[in-house]
């Protein structure tokens, strides 16, 4: 039986992940492989060993998470809406599919996984409903996202998003000589922790097992309980949800 709570990891782990994140543009293989191993550890802390379990990775880009789940023995499948993000080296069996309408039956997954996708969808609650639909009763749903008021909320043009999205995007263009990948209201949305928590806790198809900062090495759940402060200090919210019986 997996533990009911995920123990705060070490400061060294958080520092290692942060340093890897700073190398994301130059060495994505190192960055995302490390993040995938870390995420798989978090999933196993709540779902138990992944060997033999069906894992659905929604919005997993080129497949780093799916490949890590498979290395641990899971029957893992990647569903990614953007063929460009999927790339030519995606894991075998990857499917181009919209997270709002997955080509899967009800309750087929033991674990449904979504890393840093929620801030890129216009309707997070419909997206969560689809994750819940394909997860079996008692199954695990892992959702993390970078909230808008996080220092990284503006993604490649952070932290200048605090001064306004348009100004931040223009600064990025001037500094790099190329347009920003993300545009607020098109492929990046201002998702906040407080409203998201209230909406998720009001749902009857999932139960919140843990709401915590994904990367903090201490007081990770305590920070999320502090209104106002959590919007700045959480950086990235991790929700561990349990699918309720219909």
N, C-alpha and C positions, 0 to 999 in steps of 0.2 A: 504494500500500500504506500503510495507516494506521500511525502510529508504535506501537512496542511498549509504550511507557510514556507516561503523562500527566505532563507537566511541572508542577511546583508552580506554581500561579497566584500573582498578586501579593497583597501585604498589602492594597492598595487594594481589590481585588476582594472579599476576605474582609470587610473593614470595610463595604463597600457592601451585601453580602448580610446582614450582621448588622443594619445599620440598617433594611433593608427588612423583616427578620423582626420587628423591634420595632413595625413599622406593620401587621403582619398583620391584626389585628382591625379597625383603622380604614380601611385601604386594601388589601384583599386583591388587587385588580386589579394594583396596582403591585408588591406583594410577589411574587405567584406568576408574573406575567409575567416579572419579572427572573430568578426562580429557574428558570423554564422555558428561558429563553435560555441561562443558565449550564449547565443540565443537557444541553441539546442540544449545546453546545460540547464537553462531556465525552464524550458519545456519539460525536460525529464524530472526536474525537481517537483513538478506537479502532476505529470502524467505517467511517471515511471519510465523504465527503459523503453526505448522506442522500437526495439526489434519486433517486427510483425505488425506494428500499428499502421493504420492508414492515416497519412498526413497530407492535408491539402494546403499548399502554399499559394496564397492569393496575392498577386502583385509583386512577386519575388524577383522581378527584373531578369537578369541573365542566369539565375539559378543557383547562386551560392548556398542559399539556405536549403533548397531541395537536395542538392548534392550532399550536404552535411547530414541531413536526415537519412538519406540513403546509406551513407557510410556507417550509420548506427543501426542499420537493419530495418528501417522503416520502409513501407511502401508509400513513397512520397511522390506527389504529382504537382507540377507547376502550372498555374493559370495566370497569364500575364496579358493585359489588354494591348500593350504597345509592342508591335513586332520589332521596332528598332531597339527597344530596351531588351527584348528577348535575345536578339542577336543570333549569330550562326552557331555559337558554341553552347547553346542551351541544352539542358539534360534531355535525353531521349524521352519522348512521350509528352513533352511540353505542349500546352494548348494556348492559342491566342483566344482569350475570353474576357468578357466584361465582368468585373466583380459584382455588379448589380444583378447579373443573370448568369450564374454559373451553369454549365452543361452537366449537372450532377443531380442525382436523385436525393431525396430527403434522407438525412441521417446516415450518409455513407462514410463520414470521416470520424476517426477517433480523436484527431487533433486538427483544428483549422487554424492556420497561422497567417498573420498579416503584419509585416514589419514596415513601418514608416509609409503607410499608404493612406491612412484616414485623412490626413491633411491635404491629400490630392483628389478627394472626391467631393462633389458638390452637395451630396446628401448622405452624410455619415450614418444616419440611423437606418436608411434603407440598405446601405452596404452591410451594416452589422446584422440586419435581419437575414440577409443572404448567407452570411457566415454561420449564423445560428441554424438556418434551415438545413444546411448540408452536414451539420455536426450531429452525431447520435446523442440521444439523451444520456447524460452523464459524461459526455465527452468534453474536451478542453478547447477553449478558444483563446488564442494568444493574439492580442492587438497592442501595437505600440505606435505612437505618433509624436511628432515634434509639434508642440503647441505654438501658437502664433507669437505669444509674448516671451517665449524662450529666447535667449541670446542667439539661437540658431533658427528662429522661426522664419526668417526670410530666406533660408537656405543659402544659395550662393551669394546673395546680396546682403546677408546678415553681417553685422548687427544694425546696418543702416536702415532696416525696415522700421525701426522705432521712429524715424523721421518721416516716414511715409513710403509706401511701396513704389510709387512712380519715381520719386527722387532717388531711392535706393537702386532701382533698376537702371536709371540713367547714369548714376555714378559707376555702376558695374560696367556699363558699356564704354564709358570714357576710360576706365582703368584698364580694361582687358582688350578693348578693340573689337568685341563681339557682343551680340545681344544676349541677355540673360535667358537661361533655359526656362525659368518659371515666370508666370504672369499671374498676379493676384486676381482671383475671380475666374480664371480659365483653367489652369492646372495646379494652382496652389490656393488654399482657402484658409481663412483665419479661424482655426478651430481652437477653442478655449477649454481648459480643464474643468472648471466649475460646471458649466452647462452640460458638458459631455458626461461627467459623473452623474449628475442629476437625471439625465435622460436614460443612461444605462441602468441605473438603480431602479428606475420606474418600470423597466421592461419586465414582462412575465415569462419570457422565453430563455433568459439567462440569469445566473446568479453571480455576483461579483465575489471572487475568491481573494483577489488582491488588486489594489490600485497603488502603484508605487512608481518612483522615479526609476527608469530603466538602468541608469548608469551610476547613480550616487552610491558611495561606499558605506554610508551610515544614515540612520534616520530616514530611510527612503520612503517609508509609508507615512511617517510623521509629517514630512514636508507637504505631502499631497493633501493632508487634512487642514492645512492652514490657508484659508481664503486669502486671495491677493498675493501673498508670498509664493504660493504654489505656481502661479502663472509665470513667475520669473525664474524661480529656483529649481523647478522640477526638470527642466530642459527637455525631457522626453518621457511621456507618460506610458507606463506599461500596465495594461489591464489583463488580468487572468480571469477568465469567465468560465463557468460551468454551465453546460447546456441543460436546461430544465426539461422534464418530461412534458409532452403536450397536454 
